[in-house]
Amino acid sequence: VQLQASGGGLVEAGDSLRLSCAASGRRVSLYVMAWFRQAPGKEREFVAAMRVSGNVTEVKDSVKGRFTISSDSAKNTVNLQMNNLKPEDTALYSCALGSPLRVRVGERDPVRYHVWGQGTQVTVSS
């Protein structure tokens, strides 16, 4: 299975972006799908995750109410809708997947996810 992330860009504070993670080779419903982000000089951090089968989601506290994770079964994607973006949301956003047998929804440790897509850059200007 391979992951392809897209949708990043340069926006102003208060704007919205929708990131998409497309999976090829396997259905996303088989996995726990997650979004992480990494800002320059900082560690990679968990943003949101979803077990598509069962529609179980978890979102990082600091982005709750602004970010929403969802799936599109027709497109075999997991998406991250980001509203009211702030400069501190600036980072390289990457999607990942893990086996539901090994990874709980909301797993914060990146090493638990065994497939990663390339990142998509989100830059929010003030």
Rosetta constraint file for C-alpha pairs under 8 A:
AtomPair CA 1 CA 23 HARMONIC 6.68 0.50
AtomPair CA 1 CA 24 HARMONIC 5.56 0.50
AtomPair CA 1 CA 25 HARMONIC 4.65 0.50
AtomPair CA 1 CA 26 HARMONIC 5.68 0.50
AtomPair CA 1 CA 115 HARMONIC 7.67 0.50
AtomPair CA 2 CA 23 HARMONIC 5.64 0.50
AtomPair CA 2 CA 24 HARMONIC 5.29 0.50
AtomPair CA 2 CA 25 HARMONIC 6.73 0.50
AtomPair CA 2 CA 115 HARMONIC 7.24 0.50
AtomPair CA 2 CA 116 HARMONIC 7.62 0.50
AtomPair CA 2 CA 117 HARMONIC 6.87 0.50
AtomPair CA 3 CA 21 HARMONIC 6.33 0.50
AtomPair CA 3 CA 22 HARMONIC 5.57 0.50
AtomPair CA 3 CA 23 HARMONIC 4.65 0.50
AtomPair CA 3 CA 24 HARMONIC 6.53 0.50
AtomPair CA 3 CA 95 HARMONIC 7.29 0.50
AtomPair CA 3 CA 96 HARMONIC 7.42 0.50
AtomPair CA 3 CA 115 HARMONIC 7.54 0.50
AtomPair CA 3 CA 116 HARMONIC 6.36 0.50
AtomPair CA 3 CA 117 HARMONIC 4.45 0.50
AtomPair CA 3 CA 118 HARMONIC 7.52 0.50
AtomPair CA 4 CA 20 HARMONIC 7.98 0.50
AtomPair CA 4 CA 21 HARMONIC 5.42 0.50
AtomPair CA 4 CA 22 HARMONIC 5.09 0.50
AtomPair CA 4 CA 23 HARMONIC 6.53 0.50
AtomPair CA 4 CA 95 HARMONIC 7.95 0.50
AtomPair CA 4 CA 117 HARMONIC 5.22 0.50
AtomPair CA 4 CA 118 HARMONIC 6.43 0.50
AtomPair CA 5 CA 19 HARMONIC 7.05 0.50
AtomPair CA 5 CA 20 HARMONIC 5.59 0.50
AtomPair CA 5 CA 21 HARMONIC 4.35 0.50
AtomPair CA 5 CA 22 HARMONIC 6.39 0.50
AtomPair CA 5 CA 94 HARMONIC 6.72 0.50
AtomPair CA 5 CA 95 HARMONIC 6.53 0.50
AtomPair CA 5 CA 117 HARMONIC 6.13 0.50
AtomPair CA 5 CA 118 HARMONIC 6.30 0.50
AtomPair CA 5 CA 119 HARMONIC 6.20 0.50
AtomPair CA 5 CA 120 HARMONIC 6.08 0.50
AtomPair CA 6 CA 19 HARMONIC 5.69 0.50
AtomPair CA 6 CA 20 HARMONIC 5.30 0.50
AtomPair CA 6 CA 21 HARMONIC 6.52 0.50
AtomPair CA 6 CA 119 HARMONIC 7.86 0.50
AtomPair CA 6 CA 120 HARMONIC 5.71 0.50
AtomPair CA 7 CA 17 HARMONIC 6.98 0.50
AtomPair CA 7 CA 18 HARMONIC 5.88 0.50
AtomPair CA 7 CA 19 HARMONIC 4.44 0.50
AtomPair CA 7 CA 20 HARMONIC 6.10 0.50
AtomPair CA 7 CA 120 HARMONIC 6.89 0.50
AtomPair CA 8 CA 17 HARMONIC 6.97 0.50
AtomPair CA 8 CA 18 HARMONIC 7.55 0.50
AtomPair CA 8 CA 19 HARMONIC 6.25 0.50
AtomPair CA 8 CA 120 HARMONIC 5.18 0.50
AtomPair CA 8 CA 121 HARMONIC 5.12 0.50
AtomPair CA 8 CA 122 HARMONIC 4.86 0.50
AtomPair CA 8 CA 123 HARMONIC 7.91 0.50
AtomPair CA 9 CA 17 HARMONIC 7.84 0.50
AtomPair CA 9 CA 120 HARMONIC 7.92 0.50
AtomPair CA 9 CA 121 HARMONIC 6.16 0.50
AtomPair CA 9 CA 122 HARMONIC 5.07 0.50
AtomPair CA 9 CA 123 HARMONIC 6.18 0.50
AtomPair CA 10 CA 122 HARMONIC 6.15 0.50
AtomPair CA 10 CA 123 HARMONIC 4.72 0.50
AtomPair CA 10 CA 124 HARMONIC 5.95 0.50
AtomPair CA 10 CA 125 HARMONIC 7.46 0.50
AtomPair CA 11 CA 15 HARMONIC 6.24 0.50
AtomPair CA 11 CA 16 HARMONIC 7.75 0.50
AtomPair CA 11 CA 122 HARMONIC 7.89 0.50
AtomPair CA 11 CA 123 HARMONIC 6.30 0.50
AtomPair CA 11 CA 124 HARMONIC 5.03 0.50
AtomPair CA 11 CA 125 HARMONIC 6.27 0.50
AtomPair CA 12 CA 85 HARMONIC 7.57 0.50
AtomPair CA 12 CA 86 HARMONIC 7.96 0.50
AtomPair CA 12 CA 124 HARMONIC 5.24 0.50
AtomPair CA 12 CA 125 HARMONIC 4.74 0.50
AtomPair CA 12 CA 126 HARMONIC 6.11 0.50
AtomPair CA 13 CA 84 HARMONIC 6.77 0.50
AtomPair CA 13 CA 85 HARMONIC 5.30 0.50
AtomPair CA 13 CA 86 HARMONIC 4.97 0.50
AtomPair CA 13 CA 87 HARMONIC 6.31 0.50
AtomPair CA 13 CA 124 HARMONIC 5.76 0.50
AtomPair CA 13 CA 125 HARMONIC 5.75 0.50
AtomPair CA 13 CA 126 HARMONIC 5.29 0.50
AtomPair CA 14 CA 83 HARMONIC 7.06 0.50
AtomPair CA 14 CA 84 HARMONIC 4.01 0.50
AtomPair CA 14 CA 85 HARMONIC 4.93 0.50
AtomPair CA 14 CA 86 HARMONIC 6.47 0.50
AtomPair CA 15 CA 83 HARMONIC 6.31 0.50
AtomPair CA 15 CA 84 HARMONIC 5.38 0.50
AtomPair CA 15 CA 85 HARMONIC 5.56 0.50
AtomPair CA 16 CA 81 HARMONIC 7.50 0.50
AtomPair CA 16 CA 82 HARMONIC 5.42 0.50
AtomPair CA 16 CA 83 HARMONIC 4.33 0.50
AtomPair CA 16 CA 84 HARMONIC 5.94 0.50
AtomPair CA 16 CA 85 HARMONIC 6.10 0.50
AtomPair CA 17 CA 81 HARMONIC 6.17 0.50
AtomPair CA 17 CA 82 HARMONIC 5.22 0.50
AtomPair CA 17 CA 83 HARMONIC 6.66 0.50
AtomPair CA 18 CA 79 HARMONIC 6.78 0.50
AtomPair CA 18 CA 80 HARMONIC 5.60 0.50
AtomPair CA 18 CA 81 HARMONIC 4.43 0.50
AtomPair CA 18 CA 82 HARMONIC 5.94 0.50
AtomPair CA 19 CA 79 HARMONIC 5.47 0.50
AtomPair CA 19 CA 80 HARMONIC 4.96 0.50
AtomPair CA 19 CA 81 HARMONIC 6.38 0.50
AtomPair CA 19 CA 82 HARMONIC 7.84 0.50
AtomPair CA 20 CA 77 HARMONIC 6.38 0.50
AtomPair CA 20 CA 78 HARMONIC 5.94 0.50
AtomPair CA 20 CA 79 HARMONIC 4.38 0.50
AtomPair CA 20 CA 80 HARMONIC 6.42 0.50
AtomPair CA 21 CA 77 HARMONIC 5.27 0.50
AtomPair CA 21 CA 78 HARMONIC 5.20 0.50
AtomPair CA 21 CA 79 HARMONIC 6.05 0.50
AtomPair CA 21 CA 95 HARMONIC 6.27 0.50
AtomPair CA 21 CA 117 HARMONIC 7.87 0.50
AtomPair CA 22 CA 75 HARMONIC 7.44 0.50
AtomPair CA 22 CA 76 HARMONIC 6.10 0.50
AtomPair CA 22 CA 77 HARMONIC 4.41 0.50
AtomPair CA 22 CA 78 HARMONIC 6.75 0.50
AtomPair CA 23 CA 27 HARMONIC 6.99 0.50
AtomPair CA 23 CA 28 HARMONIC 6.53 0.50
AtomPair CA 23 CA 76 HARMONIC 6.11 0.50
AtomPair CA 23 CA 77 HARMONIC 6.17 0.50
AtomPair CA 24 CA 76 HARMONIC 7.93 0.50
AtomPair CA 26 CA 30 HARMONIC 7.54 0.50
AtomPair CA 27 CA 31 HARMONIC 7.90 0.50
AtomPair CA 27 CA 76 HARMONIC 6.26 0.50
AtomPair CA 28 CA 32 HARMONIC 7.73 0.50
AtomPair CA 28 CA 33 HARMONIC 7.19 0.50
AtomPair CA 28 CA 52 HARMONIC 6.84 0.50
AtomPair CA 28 CA 73 HARMONIC 7.93 0.50
AtomPair CA 28 CA 76 HARMONIC 6.08 0.50
AtomPair CA 28 CA 77 HARMONIC 6.86 0.50
AtomPair CA 28 CA 78 HARMONIC 7.49 0.50
AtomPair CA 29 CA 51 HARMONIC 7.02 0.50
AtomPair CA 29 CA 52 HARMONIC 4.79 0.50
AtomPair CA 29 CA 53 HARMONIC 5.16 0.50
AtomPair CA 29 CA 73 HARMONIC 7.95 0.50
AtomPair CA 30 CA 52 HARMONIC 7.55 0.50
AtomPair CA 30 CA 53 HARMONIC 7.04 0.50
AtomPair CA 30 CA 99 HARMONIC 7.62 0.50
AtomPair CA 30 CA 100 HARMONIC 7.62 0.50
AtomPair CA 31 CA 51 HARMONIC 6.32 0.50
AtomPair CA 31 CA 52 HARMONIC 7.22 0.50
AtomPair CA 31 CA 53 HARMONIC 7.98 0.50
AtomPair CA 31 CA 97 HARMONIC 6.17 0.50
AtomPair CA 31 CA 98 HARMONIC 5.72 0.50
AtomPair CA 31 CA 99 HARMONIC 5.24 0.50
AtomPair CA 31 CA 100 HARMONIC 5.57 0.50
AtomPair CA 32 CA 49 HARMONIC 6.88 0.50
AtomPair CA 32 CA 50 HARMONIC 5.65 0.50
AtomPair CA 32 CA 51 HARMONIC 4.54 0.50
AtomPair CA 32 CA 52 HARMONIC 7.03 0.50
AtomPair CA 32 CA 97 HARMONIC 5.55 0.50
AtomPair CA 32 CA 98 HARMONIC 5.21 0.50
AtomPair CA 32 CA 99 HARMONIC 6.16 0.50
AtomPair CA 32 CA 100 HARMONIC 5.60 0.50
AtomPair CA 32 CA 103 HARMONIC 6.85 0.50
AtomPair CA 32 CA 104 HARMONIC 7.34 0.50
AtomPair CA 32 CA 105 HARMONIC 6.34 0.50
AtomPair CA 33 CA 49 HARMONIC 5.48 0.50
AtomPair CA 33 CA 50 HARMONIC 5.25 0.50
AtomPair CA 33 CA 51 HARMONIC 6.32 0.50
AtomPair CA 33 CA 52 HARMONIC 7.69 0.50
AtomPair CA 33 CA 78 HARMONIC 7.19 0.50
AtomPair CA 33 CA 95 HARMONIC 7.20 0.50
AtomPair CA 33 CA 96 HARMONIC 5.80 0.50
AtomPair CA 33 CA 97 HARMONIC 4.50 0.50
AtomPair CA 33 CA 98 HARMONIC 6.59 0.50
AtomPair CA 34 CA 46 HARMONIC 7.72 0.50
AtomPair CA 34 CA 47 HARMONIC 7.50 0.50
AtomPair CA 34 CA 48 HARMONIC 5.62 0.50
AtomPair CA 34 CA 49 HARMONIC 3.97 0.50
AtomPair CA 34 CA 50 HARMONIC 6.26 0.50
AtomPair CA 34 CA 95 HARMONIC 5.58 0.50
AtomPair CA 34 CA 96 HARMONIC 5.21 0.50
AtomPair CA 34 CA 97 HARMONIC 6.14 0.50
AtomPair CA 34 CA 106 HARMONIC 7.93 0.50
AtomPair CA 35 CA 46 HARMONIC 6.44 0.50
AtomPair CA 35 CA 47 HARMONIC 5.43 0.50
AtomPair CA 35 CA 48 HARMONIC 5.28 0.50
AtomPair CA 35 CA 49 HARMONIC 6.20 0.50
AtomPair CA 35 CA 80 HARMONIC 7.75 0.50
AtomPair CA 35 CA 93 HARMONIC 6.78 0.50
AtomPair CA 35 CA 94 HARMONIC 5.69 0.50
AtomPair CA 35 CA 95 HARMONIC 4.48 0.50
AtomPair CA 35 CA 96 HARMONIC 6.36 0.50
AtomPair CA 36 CA 44 HARMONIC 6.50 0.50
AtomPair CA 36 CA 45 HARMONIC 5.41 0.50
AtomPair CA 36 CA 46 HARMONIC 4.48 0.50
AtomPair CA 36 CA 47 HARMONIC 5.07 0.50
AtomPair CA 36 CA 48 HARMONIC 7.12 0.50
AtomPair CA 36 CA 93 HARMONIC 5.73 0.50
AtomPair CA 36 CA 94 HARMONIC 5.33 0.50
AtomPair CA 36 CA 95 HARMONIC 6.26 0.50
AtomPair CA 36 CA 96 HARMONIC 7.74 0.50
AtomPair CA 37 CA 44 HARMONIC 5.51 0.50
AtomPair CA 37 CA 45 HARMONIC 5.42 0.50
AtomPair CA 37 CA 46 HARMONIC 6.60 0.50
AtomPair CA 37 CA 47 HARMONIC 6.70 0.50
AtomPair CA 37 CA 91 HARMONIC 5.76 0.50
AtomPair CA 37 CA 92 HARMONIC 5.37 0.50
AtomPair CA 37 CA 93 HARMONIC 4.26 0.50
AtomPair CA 37 CA 94 HARMONIC 6.04 0.50
AtomPair CA 38 CA 42 HARMONIC 6.27 0.50
AtomPair CA 38 CA 43 HARMONIC 5.97 0.50
AtomPair CA 38 CA 44 HARMONIC 4.33 0.50
AtomPair CA 38 CA 45 HARMONIC 6.23 0.50
AtomPair CA 38 CA 91 HARMONIC 5.15 0.50
AtomPair CA 38 CA 92 HARMONIC 5.23 0.50
AtomPair CA 38 CA 93 HARMONIC 6.60 0.50
AtomPair CA 39 CA 43 HARMONIC 7.28 0.50
AtomPair CA 39 CA 44 HARMONIC 7.38 0.50
AtomPair CA 39 CA 90 HARMONIC 6.48 0.50
AtomPair CA 39 CA 91 HARMONIC 4.20 0.50
AtomPair CA 39 CA 92 HARMONIC 6.26 0.50
AtomPair CA 40 CA 91 HARMONIC 7.13 0.50
AtomPair CA 44 CA 110 HARMONIC 7.79 0.50
AtomPair CA 45 CA 108 HARMONIC 7.24 0.50
AtomPair CA 46 CA 60 HARMONIC 6.82 0.50
AtomPair CA 46 CA 106 HARMONIC 7.94 0.50
AtomPair CA 46 CA 107 HARMONIC 7.89 0.50
AtomPair CA 46 CA 108 HARMONIC 5.36 0.50
AtomPair CA 46 CA 109 HARMONIC 7.77 0.50
AtomPair CA 46 CA 110 HARMONIC 7.80 0.50
AtomPair CA 47 CA 59 HARMONIC 5.97 0.50
AtomPair CA 47 CA 60 HARMONIC 5.11 0.50
AtomPair CA 47 CA 63 HARMONIC 7.67 0.50
AtomPair CA 48 CA 57 HARMONIC 7.40 0.50
AtomPair CA 48 CA 58 HARMONIC 5.56 0.50
AtomPair CA 48 CA 59 HARMONIC 4.21 0.50
AtomPair CA 48 CA 60 HARMONIC 5.93 0.50
AtomPair CA 48 CA 68 HARMONIC 7.90 0.50
AtomPair CA 48 CA 69 HARMONIC 6.55 0.50
AtomPair CA 48 CA 106 HARMONIC 6.85 0.50
AtomPair CA 49 CA 57 HARMONIC 5.67 0.50
AtomPair CA 49 CA 58 HARMONIC 5.37 0.50
AtomPair CA 49 CA 59 HARMONIC 6.54 0.50
AtomPair CA 49 CA 69 HARMONIC 6.98 0.50
AtomPair CA 49 CA 105 HARMONIC 5.88 0.50
AtomPair CA 49 CA 106 HARMONIC 5.55 0.50
AtomPair CA 49 CA 107 HARMONIC 7.88 0.50
AtomPair CA 50 CA 55 HARMONIC 6.79 0.50
AtomPair CA 50 CA 56 HARMONIC 5.55 0.50
AtomPair CA 50 CA 57 HARMONIC 4.35 0.50
AtomPair CA 50 CA 58 HARMONIC 6.51 0.50
AtomPair CA 50 CA 69 HARMONIC 6.94 0.50
AtomPair CA 50 CA 70 HARMONIC 7.38 0.50
AtomPair CA 50 CA 105 HARMONIC 6.02 0.50
AtomPair CA 50 CA 106 HARMONIC 7.68 0.50
AtomPair CA 51 CA 55 HARMONIC 5.74 0.50
AtomPair CA 51 CA 56 HARMONIC 5.13 0.50
AtomPair CA 51 CA 57 HARMONIC 6.46 0.50
AtomPair CA 51 CA 100 HARMONIC 7.66 0.50
AtomPair CA 51 CA 105 HARMONIC 6.27 0.50
AtomPair CA 52 CA 56 HARMONIC 6.64 0.50
AtomPair CA 52 CA 71 HARMONIC 6.72 0.50
AtomPair CA 56 CA 105 HARMONIC 7.17 0.50
AtomPair CA 57 CA 69 HARMONIC 7.10 0.50
AtomPair CA 57 CA 105 HARMONIC 6.70 0.50
AtomPair CA 57 CA 106 HARMONIC 7.61 0.50
AtomPair CA 58 CA 105 HARMONIC 6.58 0.50
AtomPair CA 58 CA 106 HARMONIC 5.48 0.50
AtomPair CA 59 CA 63 HARMONIC 6.99 0.50
AtomPair CA 59 CA 64 HARMONIC 6.07 0.50
AtomPair CA 59 CA 67 HARMONIC 7.48 0.50
AtomPair CA 59 CA 68 HARMONIC 7.41 0.50
AtomPair CA 59 CA 69 HARMONIC 7.69 0.50
AtomPair CA 59 CA 106 HARMONIC 7.40 0.50
AtomPair CA 60 CA 64 HARMONIC 6.29 0.50
AtomPair CA 63 CA 67 HARMONIC 5.63 0.50
AtomPair CA 64 CA 68 HARMONIC 7.68 0.50
AtomPair CA 66 CA 82 HARMONIC 5.92 0.50
AtomPair CA 66 CA 83 HARMONIC 4.99 0.50
AtomPair CA 66 CA 84 HARMONIC 6.23 0.50
AtomPair CA 66 CA 85 HARMONIC 7.70 0.50
AtomPair CA 67 CA 80 HARMONIC 6.65 0.50
AtomPair CA 67 CA 81 HARMONIC 5.46 0.50
AtomPair CA 67 CA 82 HARMONIC 4.48 0.50
AtomPair CA 67 CA 83 HARMONIC 6.14 0.50
AtomPair CA 68 CA 80 HARMONIC 5.67 0.50
AtomPair CA 68 CA 81 HARMONIC 5.10 0.50
AtomPair CA 68 CA 82 HARMONIC 6.66 0.50
AtomPair CA 69 CA 78 HARMONIC 7.08 0.50
AtomPair CA 69 CA 79 HARMONIC 5.62 0.50
AtomPair CA 69 CA 80 HARMONIC 4.62 0.50
AtomPair CA 69 CA 81 HARMONIC 6.36 0.50
AtomPair CA 70 CA 78 HARMONIC 5.68 0.50
AtomPair CA 70 CA 79 HARMONIC 5.27 0.50
AtomPair CA 70 CA 80 HARMONIC 6.60 0.50
AtomPair CA 71 CA 76 HARMONIC 7.40 0.50
AtomPair CA 71 CA 77 HARMONIC 5.66 0.50
AtomPair CA 71 CA 78 HARMONIC 4.23 0.50
AtomPair CA 71 CA 79 HARMONIC 5.84 0.50
AtomPair CA 72 CA 76 HARMONIC 5.70 0.50
AtomPair CA 72 CA 77 HARMONIC 5.25 0.50
AtomPair CA 72 CA 78 HARMONIC 6.30 0.50
AtomPair CA 72 CA 79 HARMONIC 7.64 0.50
AtomPair CA 73 CA 77 HARMONIC 6.62 0.50
AtomPair CA 85 CA 89 HARMONIC 6.48 0.50
AtomPair CA 85 CA 124 HARMONIC 6.77 0.50
AtomPair CA 86 CA 90 HARMONIC 7.55 0.50
AtomPair CA 86 CA 124 HARMONIC 6.12 0.50
AtomPair CA 86 CA 125 HARMONIC 7.73 0.50
AtomPair CA 86 CA 126 HARMONIC 7.44 0.50
AtomPair CA 87 CA 123 HARMONIC 7.30 0.50
AtomPair CA 87 CA 124 HARMONIC 4.68 0.50
AtomPair CA 87 CA 125 HARMONIC 5.64 0.50
AtomPair CA 87 CA 126 HARMONIC 5.93 0.50
AtomPair CA 88 CA 124 HARMONIC 7.61 0.50
AtomPair CA 89 CA 122 HARMONIC 7.50 0.50
AtomPair CA 89 CA 123 HARMONIC 7.46 0.50
AtomPair CA 89 CA 124 HARMONIC 6.78 0.50
AtomPair CA 90 CA 121 HARMONIC 7.81 0.50
AtomPair CA 90 CA 122 HARMONIC 5.35 0.50
AtomPair CA 90 CA 123 HARMONIC 4.55 0.50
AtomPair CA 90 CA 124 HARMONIC 5.46 0.50
AtomPair CA 91 CA 121 HARMONIC 6.10 0.50
AtomPair CA 91 CA 122 HARMONIC 5.52 0.50
AtomPair CA 91 CA 123 HARMONIC 6.58 0.50
AtomPair CA 92 CA 119 HARMONIC 5.66 0.50
AtomPair CA 92 CA 120 HARMONIC 5.62 0.50
AtomPair CA 92 CA 121 HARMONIC 4.42 0.50
AtomPair CA 92 CA 122 HARMONIC 6.09 0.50
AtomPair CA 93 CA 119 HARMONIC 5.14 0.50
AtomPair CA 93 CA 120 HARMONIC 5.26 0.50
AtomPair CA 93 CA 121 HARMONIC 6.07 0.50
AtomPair CA 93 CA 122 HARMONIC 6.97 0.50
AtomPair CA 94 CA 116 HARMONIC 7.13 0.50
AtomPair CA 94 CA 117 HARMONIC 6.11 0.50
AtomPair CA 94 CA 118 HARMONIC 6.10 0.50
AtomPair CA 94 CA 119 HARMONIC 4.28 0.50
AtomPair CA 94 CA 120 HARMONIC 6.44 0.50
AtomPair CA 95 CA 116 HARMONIC 5.94 0.50
AtomPair CA 95 CA 117 HARMONIC 5.55 0.50
AtomPair CA 95 CA 118 HARMONIC 7.59 0.50
AtomPair CA 95 CA 119 HARMONIC 7.26 0.50
AtomPair CA 96 CA 113 HARMONIC 6.13 0.50
AtomPair CA 96 CA 114 HARMONIC 7.35 0.50
AtomPair CA 96 CA 115 HARMONIC 5.54 0.50
AtomPair CA 96 CA 116 HARMONIC 4.37 0.50
AtomPair CA 96 CA 117 HARMONIC 6.25 0.50
AtomPair CA 97 CA 113 HARMONIC 5.39 0.50
AtomPair CA 97 CA 114 HARMONIC 6.35 0.50
AtomPair CA 97 CA 115 HARMONIC 5.43 0.50
AtomPair CA 97 CA 116 HARMONIC 6.67 0.50
AtomPair CA 98 CA 102 HARMONIC 7.15 0.50
AtomPair CA 98 CA 103 HARMONIC 5.87 0.50
AtomPair CA 98 CA 112 HARMONIC 6.77 0.50
AtomPair CA 98 CA 113 HARMONIC 4.39 0.50
AtomPair CA 98 CA 114 HARMONIC 5.64 0.50
AtomPair CA 98 CA 115 HARMONIC 6.91 0.50
AtomPair CA 99 CA 103 HARMONIC 5.78 0.50
AtomPair CA 99 CA 113 HARMONIC 7.58 0.50
AtomPair CA 100 CA 104 HARMONIC 6.30 0.50
AtomPair CA 102 CA 112 HARMONIC 7.50 0.50
AtomPair CA 103 CA 107 HARMONIC 6.25 0.50
AtomPair CA 103 CA 112 HARMONIC 6.46 0.50
AtomPair CA 103 CA 113 HARMONIC 7.32 0.50
AtomPair CA 107 CA 112 HARMONIC 7.60 0.50
AtomPair CA 109 CA 113 HARMONIC 7.87 0.50
